[in-house]
Amino acid sequence: MNVLTFITIGTALLVLGTISLGVYFNYHGCDAKQVKLKRFLKLNLSTFIPMLAAALIVMAPGIVAAATGGEPGGMTDAGLGYIAAALSTGLACVGAGYAVGVVGSAALGAVSEDPKILGKTLIFVGLAEGVAIYGLVISIMIIGSL
């Protein structure tokens, strides 16, 4: 495994640790003024920022080689395609989740008043889910063209 893999794994573990300790501090009633929380935030920033700098330093030779027209050393243009596919799927799913939340709550309120309109409200919820499917289809088309 190369250095960039270790940096990525370390950053992922740091993010998971941040989330889990945030949940811990939230459930145990930790104020923002407490020393424990401030110490944790300092530790988090003092490890995350050097990892980010190390990732940029490791990727710099590939960026310079791409700018000069040389061989990038394993990096290809397919990476941007994969990022585009991930963004199309991720953002479509976030939008669909928001839409289903709004439409679903409105549909639940409408059905509680008049149970006969359940079929009509399911159509609107299905349309909101269609946004995620379209994002997935676009992502498959992008990956297929790489």
N, C-alpha and C positions, 0 to 999 in steps of 0.2 A: 504494500500500500504506500502511496506517495504522501507527501507532507500535506497536500491540500485535503486529502481524505481525513487525516488526523485532525486538521483544523475544523473541518465540517462536523465531524463526530463530536469534538470538544465543544463547539458552539451549540450543537443540538442538546448535548447534556447540560450545558449551562442554561439554556432556555427552559428545559424541563425542570431543572433545579429551581430556577426563578419562579416558575409557575407553582410548583409544589410548596415552596416556602411562602409564597404570597397567599396561597390558600390557607396554610398553617397560621400565618400571622392574622389573617382575616377572621378565622374561627376562634382564635384565642384572644381577640380583642386588643390587638397591638395598635397603639396610636402612632401617627407619623412623627411624634416628638420623642418616641422612645429610642434609647441608645442602641438597642438590639437591631431595630429596623435600619437605623442609619448606618450601622456597621455592616450589615448585610448589603445595603445598596452600594457602599464604597467598595466592598469586596467584589460585587457583581461588575461594577464598572471597571475596576482595576484588572479584571480578567477578560471581560468582553472586548474592550477597546484594543488591547494587545493582540487578541486573536483576530480581530478584524484587520488590524494593520499587517499581521503576518500573512493573512490570506491575500491582501493586496500586493504585498511584496512577492509572494510566490507566483501570483498571476501576472506580474509586471513583464517578465520576459516574453510571454506569449502575446501580450498587448503590443509591445514594442516590435516584435517580429511581424505581427499582422500589419502594423502601420508602415513598416519599411518594405513590405512585400516579401519578406522571407518566410521560411517554413515555421509555423507557429509552435511546433513541438507537441503535437497531439491535439491542440485545440482546433476545432473546425467551425464552420458557419452553422452547422446543425444545432449547435448549442442555443443560438437565438431562436431557432424554430421550436426547440423543446420548451424554451421559456414562453414563447408565444402560445404554444398549446396548453401549457400549464395555466397561463393567465386567462386564456379564453374559458377553460373549464372552471377554474376557481372563481373568477368574477361572475360568470353566469350562474354558478351554484349559489354564490352569496346573494345575488339579485333575486334568484328564484326563492331562496329561503326567506328573504324579507317579504317578497310578494305573497308567498304562501302564508306567512304569519299574519299579514294584514288582511288578505282575502279570507283566510280560514277563520279568523276571529269574527269578521263581519258575517260570514256565512253561518257560523255557529249561532250568532245572535239572531239572524233572520230565520233560521230553522227553528229556534226555540219559540219564536212568535207564531210561525206558520209552518208546520211540518210538511206540507204539501210541496214546498219549493226546494226540497232537498236535492232533487235531480238538477235543477237549474244552478244551484250553488256549487255542486260538484264540478260542473263544466268550467266555472271560473277558477276553481282551485286547480283543475287539470291544465288550464291554459297557463297558469303561473308556473306549474311544474314543467311545462314545455320549454320554458326558457333554459332550464338546466340541460335538457336533452339537446337543444340546439347548440349550446356551448360545447357539449360533448361531441356532437357531430362535427363541428368546426375543428375541434381539437384533433379528431381522427383524420380529417382531411389534411390538416397541417402536417401531422406525423407521416401520413401516407405520401406526401410530396417530398419528404426529406430523403 
